Structure formats: C-alpha cells, structure tokens
Amino acid sequence: MAPKGKVGTKGKKQIFEENEATLKFYTRVILGANAIYAAINLLLFYGSSSFWTWFFLVFSMVVYVVSYRSMAAMAKAAFAEDGSLLDGGIDLNMEQGMAEHLKDVILLTAIVQVLSTLSSYFWYIWLLAPVRAIQLLWVNFLGPWFSASSSPAATEEVNEKKQRRQERRQMKKF
C-alpha cells in the first residue's frame, strides 16, 4: 500500500551521501566484472583468446568509462570556500532520470561481460541497449511528435460540434 500524503524530499547532504554510495557500488560492479572476465579469458584461457576477446574487453571498458563519467558529472557536488556543501548534485537514485538508464547500461554490460566467459554469443544480449534506446526515443520524442495534430483550431471545431450534438440529444430527451 502506497503511503498517503506528500512525498518527502531529500536534503543536499542526503543526496550527496547517496550519490557517493551509488558511485562506489557501480565502481565495485565494474571492477568485479572486469576482474572475472580478465581472470577467465585472459589468464585461464589466454592461449585461446582471440581478437574478439580483446575487442569486447575494450568495448566494455569504453561503455563503463562513458557511463560512469556521465554519472559522476551529474553527481558532482558544489562546495563553498569554507567547505560547506552548496549543492549535492543531481540525485542519481531518482526514478525516470537519465542516471537510471546509465546504471542499466552498466549493469547490462557487467552481466553480459561475465556471461561471455561461458560463450561469446552472450555479447548479442548487449543489442538490447540500442533497442531500448530506440524505444525510449520513440515513446518520449518521436511518437508524440508524429501523432500531434497539425492545427489546434481543427480540434476546437470538432469539440464544438460534439458539444452542440450532445446539447441537441439532451434537448430531445426533455
């Protein structure tokens, strides 16, 4: 059951602390996934590692760096000269925010990277990221833009006609 009343807001200090904890968690996820991938593919099976093993390692590192740096830039706090916190940065744990999508990309890459130690075919799962990006682009920007009516006067005219028709029907009843 959802709580009733106004949703509580977070203070600058709480946002700053949660952002630090979130960034620390995703640093551990990135390091853990890379350690597992490197230990298995580059140490244990070094003789059978191919160009694609190195390519996917570099690909995942680029994805991690871009996503993590974007999150860190969003969460950058501003301090006064006396050391007091002026701004805690953007809340990385906010629902439906850009940071949520970046965290999903990091987690998807880490899962695919660890699963790829079993088979390189697991890298195809990463194709879900562009599919999701296209879906979000369509739902949030392109779909409403294409389906928007061209003239607001036409919709007002239709609404007036509907209203007159409803008035006539009501008059017939009485």
N, C-alpha and C positions, 0 to 999 in steps of 0.2 A: 504494500500500500504506500502510495506516494505521500510524503509529508505535506501538510497543509501550510499555507502562509507564504510569506516572501522567502525567496531563495537567498541564503546567506552569501555575502560577498567575502572575498579573501582580501587580506591586507597585503601591503607591499612586501613585508618581511616574510609572510607565509608563502607568497608566490615565489620569492627569491629562493627560499629554502627548498620548496618542492621542485623548482626548476633545477637546482643543483643536484637533488636526489635523482631526478629523471635523467639528467645528462650522465650522471655516474652509472646508473643502471644500463643505459644504452652503450656506454663505453665498455662495460663488462660483457654485454651481449656481443659486441663487435669483436672484442679481443678473444672471447671464448670460441666463437665460430671460426675465426681465423686460426686459432691455435689447433682446433680439431682438424680443420682442413689441411693445414700445413703438416701436422703430425702424421696424418694418414697418407695423404697424397705425395707429399714432398720428402718425408723421411722414411716411412714404411715402404711405400711403393715408388721410390724415386726412379728406379730403372724403367718402370712402365709409364712414367709421367710424360705427357706429350705437350705439344704447343698449346692445346686447348686447356690443359690443366693450369698452365701459367696464365693464359688469356683470361680464364674465368676468375683466377685469383686477382688479377689486375682489375678486371671489370667490377668485381665485388668491392675491392678497395676504393675505386672511384665512386661507386654508389654510396658507400659508407661515408667517405670524406665529404661529398657534396651534401648528403642528408644531415650528417652530424653538424657540419659547419653552419648550415642553414638554421638548424635548431638552436645552436649556440648563439648565433647572431640575433635570433628572435628573443632569446632569454637573457641577453646582455643587460646587466643592471647598471644603473647610473648612481654614482656616489658623489656626495658633496665634498668640499675640500677638507672638512673636519672628519670625514669618514662615515657620516650618516647616510643611510640609504634614501635616495631621492625617488628612484623608480626601480621596481623589481623586475622589469622586463615583461614581455608578453607571457601569459600563462600557457605553458606547454601542455598542461593537462586539461585544457579547455576542450569541451566536446565540439565537434564540427569545425575545428580550426585547421589551419594548414599544418601545424605541428603534428596533428593526429595522422595525417597522410604520410608525413615524413617518418614517423615512428612505424607505421605499417610497412613502408618500403624497407626500413632497416630490418624489421622482424622477418619479412618475406625473404630478403636476401640472406639473412643468417640461417633460416630454416632450409632454404634451397642449397646453400653452401654446405651445410652439414649433411643433408641428404645426398648430395652429389658425391660424397665419399663412397656411397654404395653403388651409384651408377651415374654416369654423366648425363643421362637422359632426364634427370631431375631438374636440370637447368631450364628445361622447357616450361616448368611451372612459373618461372620468372616472367613469362609472357603475360601473366595475369596483371602485372603492374601497368603496362600500356593499355590493356583492355579496360581496366578500372579508370585510368586517366581519361580515356575517350568517353566512357560512360558518364563520369563527373562533368566533363566539358559539355556533353550533350544536355544533361539534365539541368545544369546550372546556367549555361550561357546560350548554346546554340538552339536547343529546343524551344525555350521561351521566345527567343528572337524570331525564329521561323514561324511560330504559331501566333505571334502577336498580330492583332488586327491592324490594318493599314490606316483606317480613319476612325477616330473616336465619334465623329458625327453620325456615321452609319450605325454604330451600336446604340447611340442615343435615340435615333429614329426608330429602330427595332423595339427598344424598350418602351417608347411612347405608344407604338402600335399595340404592343402586348397589353399595356395598361388600359388603353381605350377598349380593347376587346374584352378584357376582364370586367370593366365597368358595365359594358353592354350586357354581358352574361348575367351580372348581378341584378341589373335593372329588369331583365326578363323574368327572373325568379320572383320578384316582388310585383 
